[in-house]
Amino acid sequence: MEYFEYRNVVIETPNSLEAEAYRKLELNIRMIGLDQNIKVLQTTSASPRDGKTTTAINLAAVYAERGLKTIIIDLDLRRPKIHRAFHKANDLGFYDYIVENKTVEDIIVKGDGDIDLILSGSRISSPHIVLESKKTMDLIDKLKTMYDVVIVDSPPVLSVTDAFVISKIVDGVIYVVAYNQTKKDEAKIALQQLQDKKANILGTVFANVNPKISGHSYNYYYREIEEEDEE
């Protein structure tokens, strides 16, 4: 299996242009949230390796940096990645809450930079059914009382239906597209599917921008979803 190293630039290189881009992303979300109660955020993408998990962990670091009590929950139950991003053993998590009746407090582990985590734990059969359960909704509701910000890392849209299920229990969706990697048709199809499911899409994060080619100063930037595709 190919190993991918997830970088939390907000923690590792806080003065970098990349870290500043995530702070601008957080600011944009905050501005949108002036008229919305946005507390639970979902990160997703069209396909794997588009940068959704990297976006989740860096955005969480920005919130923690601001002094907000922040947790990431890994609901990409088929291909979980948050434990790898934080170098944790994935031996306790969502599975134990669902199957072993552990309490929410039992399954929370400490990550870096004052970020709490709920990992996926052991593999769960029929994740889409479990994600639709009242017990999952109760978990999210409980976390909303315990934390200022809850970030849910979810599967890619085109892989399984899980991302649509999760979009119903969060306050907003951050859609991540990787520069020079995400296929344009797939990006459009996945976005349209999210819109068809009435997901509250806050905007897109354009990841892995090469400033030498694009002229942009940052590796990540944010824009609101527009009514018409101008490309």
C-alpha positions as CSV (number, residue, x, y, z in Angstrom):
1,M,0.0,0.0,0.0
2,E,1.3,3.4,-1.0
3,Y,2.1,5.6,2.0
4,F,1.1,9.3,2.0
5,E,2.5,11.8,4.5
6,Y,-0.1,14.3,5.7
7,R,1.3,17.7,6.6
8,N,-0.2,20.0,9.1
9,V,1.5,23.2,7.9
10,V,-0.4,25.3,10.4
11,I,1.4,23.5,13.2
12,E,4.7,22.6,11.5
13,T,5.3,25.9,9.6
14,P,2.9,28.4,11.1
15,N,4.5,31.4,9.3
16,S,4.4,29.8,5.9
17,L,2.2,31.0,3.0
18,E,0.4,27.7,3.1
19,A,-0.5,28.1,6.8
20,E,-1.8,31.6,6.1
21,A,-4.0,30.3,3.3
22,Y,-5.8,28.0,5.8
23,R,-6.3,30.9,8.1
24,K,-8.0,32.8,5.2
25,L,-10.1,29.7,4.6
26,E,-11.2,29.8,8.3
27,L,-12.0,33.5,8.0
28,N,-14.1,33.0,4.9
29,I,-16.1,30.3,6.7
30,R,-16.5,32.6,9.6
31,M,-17.9,35.3,7.4
32,I,-20.4,32.9,5.9
33,G,-21.3,31.8,9.4
34,L,-22.4,35.3,10.4
35,D,-25.9,34.5,9.3
36,Q,-25.7,30.7,9.7
37,N,-25.0,28.5,12.7
38,I,-22.0,26.7,11.3
39,K,-20.5,24.4,13.9
40,V,-20.1,21.0,12.3
41,L,-18.1,21.0,9.0
42,Q,-17.7,18.2,6.5
43,T,-14.7,17.9,4.2
44,T,-15.1,15.9,1.1
45,S,-14.0,15.7,-2.5
46,A,-14.8,14.0,-5.8
47,S,-12.2,11.3,-5.6
48,P,-9.4,10.0,-3.3
49,R,-6.2,11.9,-2.8
50,D,-7.8,15.3,-3.6
51,G,-6.7,16.9,-0.3
52,K,-9.8,16.6,1.8
53,T,-8.0,15.1,4.8
54,T,-5.2,17.6,4.6
55,T,-7.7,20.3,4.5
56,A,-9.5,18.9,7.6
57,I,-6.4,18.7,9.8
58,N,-5.1,22.1,8.8
59,L,-8.4,23.8,9.2
60,A,-8.8,22.1,12.7
61,A,-5.3,23.5,13.6
62,V,-6.5,27.0,12.7
63,Y,-9.5,26.8,14.9
64,A,-7.4,25.4,17.8
65,E,-4.9,28.2,17.2
66,R,-7.8,30.7,17.7
67,G,-8.5,29.1,21.1
68,L,-11.6,27.2,20.0
69,K,-12.2,23.7,21.4
70,T,-11.9,21.6,18.2
71,I,-12.4,17.9,17.4
72,I,-12.0,15.9,14.1
73,I,-14.1,12.8,13.6
74,D,-13.1,10.3,11.0
75,L,-16.2,9.1,9.2
76,D,-14.4,7.9,6.2
77,L,-15.1,4.4,7.6
78,R,-14.0,2.5,4.5
79,R,-10.6,4.2,4.1
80,P,-9.9,6.1,7.3
81,K,-6.9,8.4,7.3
82,I,-7.0,10.7,10.4
83,H,-5.1,8.2,12.5
84,R,-2.3,8.2,9.9
85,A,-2.3,12.0,9.8
86,F,-1.8,12.2,13.5
87,H,0.4,9.0,13.8
88,K,-2.1,7.2,16.1
89,A,-3.0,3.6,16.5
90,N,-6.5,3.1,15.1
91,D,-7.6,0.7,17.8
92,L,-10.3,2.8,19.5
93,G,-12.9,5.0,17.9
94,F,-16.3,5.2,16.2
95,Y,-16.6,1.4,16.0
96,D,-16.4,1.1,19.8
97,Y,-19.0,3.7,20.3
98,I,-21.4,2.0,17.8
99,V,-20.7,-1.7,18.5
100,E,-19.2,-1.8,22.0
101,N,-21.4,0.9,23.5
102,K,-18.4,3.0,24.6
103,T,-19.3,6.6,25.7
104,V,-18.3,9.6,23.6
105,E,-15.7,10.5,26.3
106,D,-14.2,7.0,26.1
107,I,-13.3,7.2,22.4
108,I,-11.8,10.7,22.3
109,V,-8.0,10.8,21.9
110,K,-5.6,13.7,21.9
111,G,-4.0,14.9,18.7
112,D,-1.4,17.6,18.0
113,G,-1.9,21.3,18.7
114,D,-4.9,21.0,21.1
115,I,-6.9,19.1,18.6
116,D,-9.1,16.2,19.8
117,L,-9.8,13.2,17.6
118,I,-12.4,10.4,17.2
119,L,-10.8,7.8,15.0
120,S,-12.7,5.2,13.0
121,G,-11.6,2.2,15.0
122,S,-12.3,-1.3,13.6
123,R,-14.0,-1.7,10.3
124,I,-17.8,-1.5,10.3
125,S,-20.0,-3.4,8.0
126,S,-22.5,-1.4,5.9
127,P,-21.2,2.1,6.9
128,H,-23.9,4.0,5.1
129,I,-26.6,2.3,7.3
130,V,-24.6,3.0,10.5
131,L,-24.1,6.6,9.4
132,E,-27.9,7.1,9.0
133,S,-28.6,5.7,12.5
134,K,-29.9,7.7,15.4
135,K,-26.8,6.7,17.4
136,T,-24.6,8.6,14.9
137,M,-26.8,11.6,15.0
138,D,-26.7,11.5,18.8
139,L,-22.9,11.4,18.7
140,I,-22.8,14.6,16.5
141,D,-25.3,16.3,18.8
142,K,-23.2,15.4,21.9
143,L,-20.0,16.7,20.3
144,K,-21.8,20.0,19.5
145,T,-22.4,20.5,23.2
146,M,-18.7,19.6,24.0
147,Y,-16.9,21.5,21.3
148,D,-16.8,24.8,19.5
149,V,-16.0,23.2,16.2
150,V,-16.5,19.7,14.9
151,I,-14.8,18.7,11.6
152,V,-16.0,15.5,9.9
153,D,-13.7,13.9,7.4
154,S,-15.9,12.0,5.0
155,P,-15.4,9.7,2.0
156,P,-15.1,11.1,-1.6
157,V,-18.4,11.7,-3.2
158,L,-18.0,9.5,-6.3
159,S,-16.7,6.5,-4.3
160,V,-19.7,5.7,-2.1
161,T,-23.0,7.2,-0.9
162,D,-21.6,7.9,2.6
163,A,-20.7,11.6,1.9
164,F,-24.4,12.3,1.1
165,V,-25.6,10.7,4.3
166,I,-23.1,12.7,6.3
167,S,-24.0,16.0,4.6
168,K,-27.5,15.7,6.2
169,I,-26.1,15.8,9.8
170,V,-23.5,18.6,9.4
171,D,-24.0,22.4,9.1
172,G,-21.9,22.9,6.0
173,V,-19.7,21.1,3.4
174,I,-16.2,22.1,2.2
175,Y,-15.6,20.6,-1.2
176,V,-12.0,20.1,-2.1
177,V,-10.6,19.9,-5.6
178,A,-7.0,19.2,-6.3
179,Y,-5.2,21.3,-9.0
180,N,-3.9,19.3,-11.9
181,Q,-5.2,16.0,-10.4
182,T,-9.0,16.0,-10.0
183,K,-10.5,15.3,-13.3
184,K,-12.7,18.3,-14.4
185,D,-15.7,16.1,-15.3
186,E,-15.5,14.2,-12.0
187,A,-15.3,17.5,-10.1
188,K,-18.4,18.8,-11.8
189,I,-20.4,15.5,-11.4
190,A,-19.6,15.2,-7.7
191,L,-20.5,18.9,-7.1
192,Q,-23.8,18.5,-8.9
193,Q,-24.6,15.4,-6.9
194,L,-24.0,17.2,-3.6
195,Q,-26.2,20.0,-4.8
196,D,-28.9,17.6,-5.9
197,K,-28.8,16.1,-2.4
198,K,-29.4,19.7,-1.0
199,A,-26.0,19.7,0.8
200,N,-25.1,23.1,2.3
201,I,-21.9,23.7,0.3
202,L,-20.0,26.5,1.8
203,G,-17.5,26.7,-1.0
204,T,-14.5,24.9,-2.6
205,V,-10.9,24.6,-1.6
206,F,-8.6,24.4,-4.6
207,A,-5.7,22.3,-3.3
208,N,-2.2,21.8,-4.6
209,V,-2.0,24.9,-6.7
210,N,1.4,25.3,-8.2
211,P,2.2,29.1,-8.0
212,K,4.8,28.9,-10.8
213,I,2.1,27.7,-13.2
214,S,-1.0,29.4,-11.9
215,G,0.4,32.6,-10.5
216,H,-1.3,32.1,-7.2
217,S,0.7,32.8,-4.0
218,Y,-0.8,30.0,-1.9
219,N,-1.0,26.3,-2.2
220,Y,-4.6,26.4,-1.1
221,Y,-7.3,28.9,-1.6
222,Y,-11.0,29.2,-1.2
223,R,-13.9,30.5,-3.2
224,E,-17.6,30.5,-2.8
225,I,-19.6,28.3,-5.1
226,E,-20.9,30.4,-8.0
227,E,-24.3,29.9,-9.6
228,E,-22.8,29.3,-13.0
229,D,-19.5,27.6,-14.0
230,E,-17.3,30.1,-15.7
231,E,-14.7,27.7,-16.8
